[in-house]
Amino acid sequence: MPTSLVLLADTHVPKRAPGLPPEVWAAIDDADVVVHAGDWVGLRVLEELERRARVLVGVFGNNDGAALRARLPEVARFEVDGIRLAVIHETGPASGRETRMDAAFPDAEVLVFGHSHIPWDTVSPQGLRLLNPGSPTDRRRQPVATFMTARIEDGAVHDVRLEAVDPGWRAG
């Protein structure tokens, strides 16, 4: 049976948004595993995800204060259906990222990260899949705010999708 994932990072609630967009909550409610790669900023999203997510894996980011750092690790590692995943907020500059992450995470097959707010989906020279879901609340220089969904089945990652957030979600 497939395992569905929602990948998030850089939610910045309440600094950049009052909460998460409705399509993100809908995806979370349908997901088996929710991964958050840091920069929550406040506790509200963490506490709501702890209530709603079936499984939650998260790390703290550079904008997260003492309360979040006390509850979350800097790096998380976990396994789903034989796939080894790691989560970290920052990976450094885009140039050379894949090679640096191969060295930093030699036992992982997928690395979820954030920080830049720029979606990223590449494979390193050693076969590490690097995924940055962007931000669902703070698009910065991107055309739209984003998050990712994926599926793990039969020991492989399938259907990695960059999901766009409706730009008018805050108007309601």
C-alpha positions in Angstrom: 0.0 0.0 0.0 1.4 3.4 -0.9 2.4 6.0 1.7 1.5 9.6 0.8 3.6 12.5 1.9 3.2 16.2 2.2 6.5 18.2 2.2 6.5 21.7 3.8 9.1 24.2 4.7 9.3 27.9 5.6 5.7 28.4 6.7 6.7 31.5 8.8 3.4 31.6 10.7 2.4 34.1 12.1 5.2 36.4 10.7 4.4 36.0 7.0 0.8 34.5 7.1 -2.0 34.0 9.6 -1.9 30.3 9.0 -1.6 27.6 6.3 -3.6 27.8 3.1 -6.7 25.6 2.8 -5.2 23.4 0.1 -2.2 22.6 2.3 -4.5 21.6 5.2 -6.5 19.4 2.7 -3.4 17.7 1.6 -2.2 17.2 5.2 -5.6 15.7 6.1 -5.2 13.1 3.3 -1.4 12.4 3.9 0.1 9.5 5.8 3.3 11.4 6.6 3.9 15.2 6.9 7.5 16.5 6.7 8.3 20.1 7.7 11.9 21.3 7.0 11.9 24.2 9.4 11.2 27.9 9.8 7.9 27.4 11.5 8.5 30.7 13.4 5.7 30.2 15.9 4.3 27.1 17.7 0.8 27.3 16.2 1.5 25.3 13.0 3.6 22.7 14.9 0.8 22.2 17.5 -1.9 21.9 14.8 0.2 19.4 12.8 0.7 17.4 15.9 -3.0 17.1 16.3 -3.9 16.6 12.6 -1.0 14.7 11.0 -1.0 10.9 11.2 2.8 11.1 11.3 4.8 14.3 11.6 8.6 14.6 11.0 10.0 18.1 11.5 13.2 20.1 12.2 13.9 23.6 13.3 15.1 26.3 11.0 17.2 29.5 11.4 14.1 31.6 12.2 12.9 29.3 14.9 13.3 30.4 18.5 14.0 28.5 21.7 10.5 27.0 22.1 10.7 25.3 18.7 14.4 24.3 19.1 13.5 22.6 22.4 10.9 20.4 20.7 12.5 19.7 17.3 15.9 18.4 16.1 18.2 20.1 13.7 18.3 17.0 11.6 15.7 14.2 11.4 16.1 10.8 9.8 13.4 8.2 9.3 12.4 5.4 7.0 9.2 4.8 5.0 8.7 1.5 3.1 12.4 0.9 2.8 13.3 4.5 1.7 15.7 6.3 4.1 14.8 10.0 4.3 16.6 12.9 6.1 15.3 16.4 6.8 17.4 19.6 7.5 16.6 23.2 7.1 19.7 24.7 5.4 22.0 23.1 2.9 24.1 26.1 1.9 24.5 27.6 -1.5 22.9 26.0 -4.5 26.3 25.6 -6.2 27.7 22.3 -5.2 24.7 21.4 -3.1 24.3 17.8 -4.4 27.9 16.9 -3.7 27.9 18.4 -0.2 24.7 16.6 0.7 26.1 13.3 -0.6 28.9 13.7 1.9 26.6 14.9 4.7 23.9 12.3 4.2 25.6 9.1 2.8 22.9 6.8 4.2 19.8 8.7 3.0 18.0 8.3 -0.3 15.9 11.4 0.0 16.8 14.7 1.6 14.0 17.3 2.3 15.2 20.8 3.0 14.1 24.4 3.0 15.5 27.9 3.7 15.6 29.3 0.2 11.8 29.3 -0.5 12.9 28.1 -3.9 11.5 24.7 -5.0 14.2 22.2 -5.8 14.1 18.6 -7.2 17.4 17.1 -8.2 19.4 13.9 -7.9 23.0 14.0 -6.7 25.9 12.1 -8.3 25.4 9.4 -5.6 21.7 9.1 -6.2 20.4 11.2 -3.3 17.1 12.9 -4.2 17.0 16.5 -2.9 13.6 18.1 -2.5 12.8 21.6 -1.4 9.0 22.3 -1.4 9.4 26.1 -1.4 7.1 28.0 0.9 3.3 27.8 1.0 3.0 31.2 2.6 6.0 33.3 1.5 6.7 32.9 -2.2 9.5 35.6 -2.2 10.8 35.7 -5.8 8.8 32.7 -7.0 5.7 33.1 -9.2 3.5 31.3 -6.6 3.7 29.9 -3.1 4.3 26.1 -3.1 4.5 22.8 -1.2 5.2 19.2 -2.4 3.3 15.9 -2.4 4.8 12.5 -3.1 4.1 8.8 -2.7 6.4 6.0 -1.6 5.5 2.5 -2.8 7.4 -0.7 -3.2 10.6 0.9 -2.0 10.6 3.8 -4.4 9.6 7.4 -4.5 6.8 8.2 -7.0 4.7 11.2 -8.2 6.7 14.0 -6.6 4.6 17.0 -7.4 5.1 20.7 -6.8 1.7 22.0 -5.7 0.9 25.7 -6.2 -1.1 27.6 -3.6 -4.0 29.7 -4.8 -2.7 33.3 -4.6 -6.1 34.6 -3.4 -6.3 32.3 -0.3 -5.7 35.1 2.2 -8.5 37.2 0.8 -11.2 34.9 2.3 
